[in-house]
Amino acid sequence: MKAINTGIPHLIIEPTRSWVALNLRDLWQYRELLYFLTWRDVRVRYKQTALGAGWAVFQPLLTMLIFTIFFGRLAKIPSDNIPYPLFAYAGLMPWTFFSSSLRILSSAAELPFFAMRVLFRPHYSVESAAGGNAFSHVFRDAAFTIGSWLKSQGRR
C-alpha cells in the first residue's frame, strides 16, 4: 500500500503472516494471570448453580437419558450391541464440548471491563474461557470413563 505524504503522522497496520503473533513466550510469561482468569471463570460458573460442579455431569447425563429414550427405545436406532446410554454419551461428549466452547468463546471475545483499564492482552479472556470449559469437560469425561469401566466389569 502506498502512503500519501500529507504531513500528518500516521500508522499503517498490516496483518501478520504467520502464527508467530500468538507469542507463546508472552503466554508463558503471564501464565499465572491466565491461571487466575481461568479459575475465576470456573468459580463463577459453578457458584451460580445449586449443584455446583455436579451440574457438569448431571446436564449431559440428562441429555443422554433423553437420547436413550427417544432414539434407543422409540426410534430403535441400532448401537451395534453397545449399551445405548454409553453409545449416546460417547457421541454427546465431543458435541457438547464443541457447542459449549463456541458459545463461551463467542461471548468471551468481547473485552471485559477491567481489560479496558489496564495493559491486558485481549486473547487472555478467550483463552481463560476455553480453559474453564475444558475444566468442566474433565468431569464429563470422568463420568463416561467410570460408566464404561463399570459396564466392562459387568460383562466378565
Secondary structure in CASP SS format (residue, H / E / C, confidence):
PFRMAT SS
TARGET T0000
AUTHOR 0000-0000-0000
METHOD secondary structure of the structure
MODEL  1
M C 1.00
K C 1.00
A C 1.00
I C 1.00
N C 1.00
T C 1.00
G C 1.00
I C 1.00
P C 1.00
H C 1.00
L C 1.00
I C 1.00
I C 1.00
E C 1.00
P C 1.00
T C 1.00
R C 1.00
S C 1.00
W H 1.00
V H 1.00
A H 1.00
L H 1.00
N C 1.00
L H 1.00
R H 1.00
D H 1.00
L H 1.00
W H 1.00
Q H 1.00
Y C 1.00
R H 1.00
E H 1.00
L H 1.00
L H 1.00
Y H 1.00
F H 1.00
L H 1.00
T H 1.00
W H 1.00
R H 1.00
D H 1.00
V H 1.00
R H 1.00
V H 1.00
R H 1.00
Y H 1.00
K H 1.00
Q C 1.00
T C 1.00
A C 1.00
L C 1.00
G C 1.00
A C 1.00
G H 1.00
W H 1.00
A H 1.00
V H 1.00
F H 1.00
Q H 1.00
P H 1.00
L H 1.00
L H 1.00
T H 1.00
M H 1.00
L H 1.00
I H 1.00
F H 1.00
T H 1.00
I H 1.00
F H 1.00
F H 1.00
G H 1.00
R H 1.00
L H 1.00
A C 1.00
K C 1.00
I C 1.00
P C 1.00
S C 1.00
D C 1.00
N C 1.00
I C 1.00
P C 1.00
Y H 1.00
P H 1.00
L H 1.00
F H 1.00
A H 1.00
Y H 1.00
A H 1.00
G H 1.00
L H 1.00
M H 1.00
P H 1.00
W H 1.00
T H 1.00
F H 1.00
F H 1.00
S H 1.00
S H 1.00
S H 1.00
L H 1.00
R H 1.00
I H 1.00
L H 1.00
S H 1.00
S H 1.00
A H 1.00
A C 1.00
E C 1.00
L C 1.00
P C 1.00
F H 1.00
F H 1.00
A H 1.00
M H 1.00
R C 1.00
V C 1.00
L C 1.00
F C 1.00
R C 1.00
P C 1.00
H H 1.00
Y H 1.00
S H 1.00
V H 1.00
E H 1.00
S H 1.00
A H 1.00
A H 1.00
G H 1.00
G H 1.00
N H 1.00
A H 1.00
F H 1.00
S H 1.00
H H 1.00
V H 1.00
F H 1.00
R H 1.00
D H 1.00
A H 1.00
A H 1.00
F H 1.00
T H 1.00
I H 1.00
G H 1.00
S H 1.00
W H 1.00
L H 1.00
K H 1.00
S H 1.00
Q H 1.00
G H 1.00
R C 1.00
R C 1.00
END
